[in-house]
Amino acid sequence: MVLTYFMDAPLPETDAREFEEGSIAFEPLETRGEVDFRLIELFFFAYREFTADADEILARYGFGRAHHRILHFVNRDPGMTIAAILDLLQITKQSLSRVLRQLVDDGFIVLLPGDDDRRQRRLYPTAKGRELTLELSRAQARRIDAALAHSGGEDAPWVGDFLFEMGCDRLTTRDWFARKGIVKEDTR
């Protein structure tokens, strides 16, 4: 997918003579200088490819990555509250509102009142929402499996440990891992 950005007005050209000597960097940062840019760039491009397959599928529905995240977590924890998904994804009510409304209106998620508190809204996937989530996850799993197969397969147990350590800083994430039985020893 190629994105094209349109601008109202062209960017102004700058005369380099307007800047003090040495205040413009003309040399690129070294790949392995003060910061090792290898892993940072590997993350950028791995994430781009990891999301590309799902993005293609989502585009058929007019959905984006926010829709995908909500579908994923509602399918992994049917009945979760709106407050719980806000906390888990660290997003605002405003950013959730539009995306959730679209998922509900299009029949991928339903909102049901809570058993104890009828004012509470719980999120559940529909059969349609479950199937789309599985389609998205299968595409991503294929990419992960292929990458692991080309990088040592089962001889690469550190991958799971690494991802676990990268993702477990927030309490909500650690709680999620604990509730779902995702422990460091099982990520291998």
C-alpha positions in Angstrom: 0.0 0.0 0.0 1.4 3.4 -1.0 0.3 6.4 0.9 0.3 9.8 -0.8 0.1 13.0 1.2 -1.3 16.2 -0.3 -0.3 19.5 1.0 -2.2 22.8 0.7 1.0 24.7 -0.1 4.5 23.6 -1.1 7.1 23.6 1.6 9.2 26.8 1.6 12.9 26.4 0.5 15.4 27.4 3.0 18.7 29.1 2.3 21.4 27.2 4.2 23.2 30.5 4.7 20.5 31.5 7.2 21.9 29.0 9.7 25.0 29.1 11.8 28.0 27.0 10.7 27.5 23.5 11.9 23.8 23.8 12.8 22.6 21.7 9.9 23.5 18.0 9.9 24.5 16.8 6.5 25.9 13.4 7.5 23.7 10.5 8.5 23.7 9.1 12.0 25.9 6.0 12.1 24.2 2.7 12.2 26.2 1.6 15.2 27.3 4.9 16.7 26.1 6.4 20.0 22.8 4.6 19.4 22.6 1.2 17.7 20.0 1.9 15.0 19.9 -1.7 13.7 17.2 -3.0 16.1 15.2 0.2 16.0 15.0 0.0 12.2 14.4 -3.7 12.3 11.4 -3.0 14.6 10.1 -0.3 12.2 10.2 -2.5 9.2 9.1 -5.7 11.0 6.1 -3.9 12.4 5.2 -2.5 8.9 5.2 -6.0 7.4 3.5 -7.6 10.5 0.6 -5.1 10.0 0.6 -5.1 6.2 -1.3 -8.3 5.7 -3.9 -7.3 8.3 -4.1 -3.8 6.8 -5.1 -5.2 3.4 -7.9 -7.3 5.0 -9.1 -4.4 7.1 -9.2 -2.0 4.1 -11.9 -4.2 2.6 -14.2 -3.1 5.5 -13.0 0.5 5.7 -11.3 -0.4 9.0 -7.8 0.5 10.3 -5.5 -0.7 13.0 -7.6 0.7 15.8 -10.4 -1.5 14.7 -8.1 -4.5 14.6 -6.8 -3.9 18.2 -10.4 -3.6 19.6 -11.5 -6.7 17.7 -8.5 -8.6 18.9 -8.9 -7.9 22.6 -12.7 -8.2 22.7 -12.3 -11.6 21.1 -9.6 -12.5 23.6 -11.7 -11.4 26.5 -15.4 -11.3 25.6 -17.4 -9.3 28.1 -14.7 -6.8 28.8 -15.9 -3.4 29.8 -15.3 -0.2 28.0 -13.2 1.0 30.9 -11.1 -2.2 30.7 -10.3 -1.8 27.0 -9.5 1.9 27.5 -7.1 1.0 30.3 -5.5 -1.9 28.4 -5.0 -0.1 25.1 -4.1 3.2 26.9 -6.4 5.2 24.6 -9.0 7.9 25.3 -12.8 7.6 25.2 -12.8 9.9 22.2 -10.4 7.7 20.2 -12.4 4.6 21.1 -15.8 6.0 20.5 -15.7 6.4 16.7 -14.0 3.1 16.1 -16.3 1.2 18.5 -19.4 2.8 17.0 -18.3 1.6 13.5 -17.7 -1.9 14.8 -21.1 -2.0 16.5 -23.0 -0.4 13.6 -21.4 -2.9 11.1 -22.3 -5.9 13.3 -18.8 -7.0 14.5 -19.3 -6.2 18.2 -22.3 -5.9 20.5 -22.6 -3.9 23.7 -24.6 -5.6 26.4 -25.5 -4.4 29.9 -23.5 -5.8 32.8 -25.1 -8.5 35.0 -24.6 -6.6 38.3 -24.7 -3.0 37.0 -27.1 -2.5 34.1 -25.4 0.9 33.3 -22.2 -0.9 32.6 -21.5 -1.8 29.0 -19.7 -5.0 28.1 -18.2 -5.7 24.7 -18.8 -9.0 23.0 -17.8 -10.1 19.5 -20.4 -11.4 17.1 -19.8 -14.4 14.9 -18.9 -11.9 12.1 -16.4 -10.2 14.5 -14.9 -13.5 15.5 -14.4 -14.6 11.9 -12.7 -11.4 10.9 -10.4 -11.5 14.0 -9.4 -15.1 13.1 -8.7 -14.1 9.5 -6.5 -11.2 10.6 -4.7 -13.3 13.2 -4.1 -16.2 10.8 -2.5 -13.8 8.3 -0.2 -12.4 11.1 0.6 -15.9 12.4 1.7 -17.1 8.9 4.1 -14.2 8.8 5.5 -14.9 12.3 5.8 -18.6 11.5 7.6 -17.9 8.3 10.0 -15.5 9.9 10.7 -17.9 12.8 11.3 -20.7 10.3 13.9 -18.6 8.5 15.6 -17.5 11.6 16.1 -20.7 13.5 12.6 -21.9 14.3 12.6 -23.7 17.6 16.2 -22.8 18.1 15.2 -19.2 18.7 13.5 -19.4 22.2 14.8 -15.9 23.0 12.3 -14.3 20.6 9.4 -14.9 23.0 11.4 -13.8 26.0 12.5 -10.6 24.2 9.0 -9.7 23.2 7.7 -10.4 26.7 10.3 -8.1 28.2 9.7 -5.4 25.6 6.0 -5.4 26.4 5.6 -5.8 30.1 6.4 -2.4 31.5 2.7 -1.4 32.2 0.7 -2.9 35.0 -2.3 -3.3 32.7 -0.2 -5.4 30.4 1.3 -7.5 33.2 -2.2 -8.1 34.5 -3.4 -9.1 31.0 -0.5 -11.5 30.6 -1.3 -13.0 34.1 -5.0 -13.4 33.3 -4.3 -15.0 29.9 -1.5 -17.3 31.2 1.2 -15.6 29.2 4.4 -16.1 31.2 7.9 -15.7 30.2 8.7 -19.4 30.2 5.8 -20.1 27.9 6.8 -17.5 25.2 9.5 -19.8 23.8 
